[in-house]
Amino acid sequence: QYSFKEVFGTLVAQKKLFDVVAKPLVEDLIHGKNGLLFTYGVTGSGKTHTMTGSPGDGGLLPRCLDMIFNSIGPFQAKRFVFKLDDKNGVDVQCEVDALLERQKRDAMPVPKTPSAKRQIDPEFADMINVQDHCKVEEVDEDNVYSVFVSYIEIYNNYIYDLLEEAPFEPIKPKWNSCNTPVRNGDFIPPQSKILREDQNHNMYVTGCTEVEVKSTEEAFEVFWRGQKKRRIANTQLNRESSRSHSVFIIKLAQAPLDADGDNVLQEKEQITLSQLSLVDLAGSERTNRTKAEGNRLREAGNINQSLMTLRTCIEVLRENQMYGTNKMVPYRDSKLTHLFKNYFDGEGKVRMIVCVNPKAEDYEESLQVMRFAEMTQEVEVARPVDRPLCGLTPGRRFRNQAFREELSRKLEMRGGPINGETEEQSVSEMFLQNFPPLPSCELLDVNDDQMLPKLIEVLEKRHKLRQMLSEEFAKNVLAFKTMLQEFDSSVVSKENSTQGKLYEKDKTIAGQKVELERLEKKIKTLEYKIEILEKTATIYEEDKRNLQQELESKSQKLQRQASDKRRLEARLQGMVAETTMKWEKECERRVAAKQLEMQNKLWVKDEKLKQLKAIVTEPKNEKPERPSRERDREKPVQRSVSPPPVPNAPPVRLRHRRSRSAGERWVDHKPPSNLPTETVMQPHVPHAITVAAASEKALAKCDKYMLTHQELASDGEIETKLIKGDVFKTRGGGQAVQFTEIETLKQESPTGRKRRSSPSNPDPPEDAPDSEWTDVETRCSVAVEMRTGSALGPGYQHHAQPK
């Protein structure tokens, strides 16, 4: 939301806008004060339309001109009475010099200033046809006025005169060999103008064309002539986009009449020169929306740079005003702000009209425009204006006119001349014309009786007429004195009443000043409080930001700690579960091993008891003869992988070893090179998946793994190793095998076992106990299972049944 002094809708009339914004500036111009009016906004928002208007409805510029000429119309000086110099000053000339200059101008073939008697151009006739007849009420009637206008544009940060006539170049040809005009060959390109500072520290454009105008039509014709030279271009946002800032300057020169109220007072110090500048700024635009390239892009850059400088100047003025600082206003950064430097120093009022286009595409740029405009209305810089004191009696113009009218009326009553020549004749000439003419006479003789009486009679008549005229003149003088006394008394009474009113107004003004001082003190106190509150709010906001940052950092730290804690808990739970499972398996394995060990011990004890019982119960004559070692040497027994079955004996059913992990699922890995052994007992694992090569699919379905490995032993027998392990799932989704034990299956001949078991005692004694043979047979008739690293011998760790 933005607040302004006045907001006008889309259907506002040009007259209402003029009455609110521009009318006070015109009144200040008539009273000798300067004024500046900007139109500011985005491209295509209606700035030029607001300034110029449309046919049938004139804008601010024609209405300002109309109000000026309506106010000073009867008090205008003749042409060239006021003459502007080249240093932003004005000189005054007497009537004779002004008449000579007028004659010189009329003798020129092409007048440099448009004549007021020419027919109005129909192209702009509707724009200046203002029917309001607005005028300033309080105009100094004892002054004479002259209006001068000039029109410039600021293009690419250069100043050009739009009223300057492009001179012909006599050197360049106007036609080429083909009898066609040379393109742009007959004109010199316009030269940029320079800014200077006059003796009053006001900026002006040197060499700028300034035209004296006497009517609204004449002034607007000058404006329209320069408007046609203004640089416009077609962009994506506006078909006739202004590519430059245009400045139409209206200067009003005024000087008092002399004491008689006839001619201008010939004193340069008494001349007052006021100025009203109407500025149509080029629209601010974004090049990515206008698709500007080349020259258009450079123009847009210069336009935006000058508008940014204007904004910076206003911001520095506002800062100096609010905080009492004395920062330098950077008005020299742009020709636009440098030209109006005196306004930034407090010379006159500045008004700005912000034009806004309600298009959605202009939303962001309109916000920037309104933010800047809202800030500018808070800037107030005022500088007192010292006007020279005239010291002459007010009302002398009308008194002089009344005297002339009364004199012409009296002469008309007497039958004297009533045409315009009467005013230019002196009073003595009019008296002489009223006397009777003297007769032509020649005195030839002293005693002439005819001519002397006639001459005496004529002279007496003239004497009587002169006495009558002198008496009438004395009466008129008396009557005029009476009228003057009455007028003086009325003036005195008016002055007294005016003094009374002034005294009352002074009292009111004094009271208002006291109230203003009180309000200013209150405003300063409130501003001080606001400043303190703003500082406190800034400190609180900073503390709030710091606390919020600290809170955010701590909350992030807590979140990190919580995530680390959750990760650690999950890891610990995994480790606990893994350790629990491992220890459960280890406990099961140890219990099973302990049970097997106890069973083996019991079985060994049972075997020993049986052997002892057999030794005790069996007779000694039934002792089998043991073949001698020499006979064995003579007839060596050929070893085979599997001994032939005993004839006439029932076939022995193959018995399978019972695995200790029969309740789990196994992968039985048997390579293709395995040879089937013909031993009595074979390893068998129920519910096993038999594979020739290990695969991930088979490992994923099982908990245990067993590899059957065969190799030849040193004695030529096949030795089978069963390598076992546990299957684990890896974190990457695969399978891993951890080997835990190795079982070795080996077949041996009883005789061979006997030889190897007692190589140092080949010839046993006759009375050797039978337990040795029994023990060897018993040991060879069972399958042997041994764990790697076990302290038990091969005869103690097995779980086979005896024969």
C-alpha positions, 0 to 999 in steps of 0.5 A: 500500500502506498499513500499520496496527497491526491489519487485520480481515477481512470476517468478523471477530467483534465480540468480537475487534474489541472486545478489540483496540480498545476494551477498553484504553480501558475499562480506562483509563476505570476507572483514571481516564483519558480515551479517544476512539474514532472510526469513520471511512470512506466513506458506507455502509462500516459505521461505525454497524454497527461502533459499534452492532452488529446483533441477536444480535451487539452492537457496540462501544458495548454491549460497552463498557457491559457491561464497565464495569458488570461491573467496577464492579457491586458497588462502585456508589454509590447514586443521587444520591451523585454529582451533576454540576454545570453546569461539567463538574464533580462533587459528592458528597453524603451519604447523607441528601441522596441519600436525599431526592433519590431520594424526590423523584424517586420522587414525580415522575409521570414519571421523568427517568431510566429505571428499571433494573427496567423491562422491556427494550425488545425492539427492542434486547434482542438487542444488549445480550445479551452473554454474554462477561462481560468485566471489568477485573481491577484495580479499586480496591475501596475506591472507589465508582463512578457512571456518567453518559451523554450523547448529542449530535450535530453537525449542520451544525456545530451541536451538538444534545442527542439526550436533550433532551425537546422541551417543549410550546409552550402558546401554539401550538394543538394543533388547528386549525379542522378538528379535525386536529393542527397539523403541527409546531405543538406542539413547539419546534424544538431549540436548538443547544448551546454549547461552553465550557471548564472550569477544567481547560481541558477542553471540554464542552457546556453544558446537555447532559442527563446521565443517571445509569445503573446497568446496561447495559440502562438505559444502552443504553435511553438511547442507543437513545432518542437514536439514534431522534432522530438525523438520517439521510437517503436518498442514492444511496449509502446508504439510511440515511446519517448526516447528522451526527456522533454522540458518545456520552459515558460519564462515570465518577465515582469517590471513595474510602470513608472510614476506616471503609469505610462511606460516601463520603469527603466531599472534592471534591478526591478525586473522579476524573471520567474520560470515554470518548467513542464517536464515529460520524462521518458518511461522507465523500462526493462530491456528484457520486456521491450526487446531493445537492441542497438540504439534502443538499448543504449537509449533505455540505459541512459533513460534508466540511468538519469531516472536513477540519478533523480531518485538518488538526489531525492533520497539524499534530500530526504535524508538531509531533511530527516536527520539534519545531515549535510550530504552533497546532492549528486545532481551533477551525475545526470544532465536532467538533475543538473539542469534543475539544480536550483530546485534541489537547493530550494528555488521554487516548488516541485510537483510530480504526477505519477502515471500508472498503467494497470497492466499485470505485466507492469506490476513490479515496475509500477511498484518501484515507481510508486515506492519512489514517488511516495518517498519524494512527497516527503521532501520539502526544501524552501528558500526565501525569495527577495523581491525588490521594493518598487516604492511607487504608488500602487494603482497608478496605471488605472489613475493614468487611464482614468485621467486620459479617458476624462480628458478625452471626454471633455475634449469631445464635449467641446467638439475637439478631436476624439480620435486616437490622435487626441491622446498624443497631442499636448494640452497647450496645443488643444488650447491653441486650437480652441482660440479663433484664428488671427486675421491676415492684416497688413498695416500700411499706415499708422492711421489705418482705421480698418485693420486696427479695430478688427485686430483689437476685436479679435484679440479681445475675443481671444482674451475673453476666451482665454479667461473663460478657459482659465476659469473653467480650467480652475473649476476643473482643477478644483473639481479634480482636487475634490475628486482626488481628496475624496479618492484619498479619503476613500483610499485612507479608509480602505487602508485603515480597514486593510490595516485592521484586517492585516492586524487581525491576520497578523494576530492569526498568523502569530497564533498559527506560528505559535501552534506550528512551533508547538506542533514542530516541537511535538513532531521532533519529540515524536520523531525522537521517540520513533527513532528510539523505538526503531533502534530498540526494535532493530536490537530486538529483531537482531536478538530474535534473529540470533536466537532463531539461528541458535535455536535452528543450530541446536535443533539441527544438532539434536536431530543429528544426535537423534539420527546418530542414536537411532543408527547406533541403536540399530547397529547395536540391535544387529550386533546383539542379534548376531551375537545372540544367534552366534552364542546360541549356535555355539551353546547348541554345538557344545551341548551336542559335543558334550552329549556325544563325548559322554555317549562315547565314554559310555560306549567305550566302557561298555566295550571294555566290559564286554571284552572283559566279559568275553575274556572271562567267559570264553575258554582258552582253547578257542583262541584263534590262531593269529597268522604269523608275520612271516606268513603274511610277508610271504603271501601278501594280501592284495588291498582293494577299495572295498573288500569282497563280501563274505560268502554264504553270509547275509548282505550287510545293509548300508548304514548312513551316518546321522549328521549332527545338524540334521534339522537344518537345510544343507547345501551338499556340494559334490564335485563331478570328480567324486568317486563313490566309496564302497564302505559300509557307512556313507555320510547322509544329510536329509533335505539337502540340495545336492549341487555340482558347483556352488551357486548363490541361488542354492546358498540363499535357500540353506543355512549350512554348507558341506563340500566333499573333497577326495584325495589319495592318501599315502597308503593308496586309499581314497581319503574323503574330507567333508568341509562344513560351514555356516551360510550368512547373508551379507549387507550387499544382499549376497551370501557368505560361507564361514567354514567351521569344521572338517570331517575326514572319512578313511577306509583301512584294512585291519591287517594294515592297521595292525601292522601300522599300530605295532611296527616295533613288535612283529612277533607277539608272544603266544600268551598275548591277550585277545583284547588287542585283536578285539580292540583293533577289529572294533575300531576298524568296524566303525566310521571315524569322525574327528574335528580339526584341533580336537584333543580326543583320539580317533577312537573316542569321537564317533557315534556309530553302532557296533557290529 
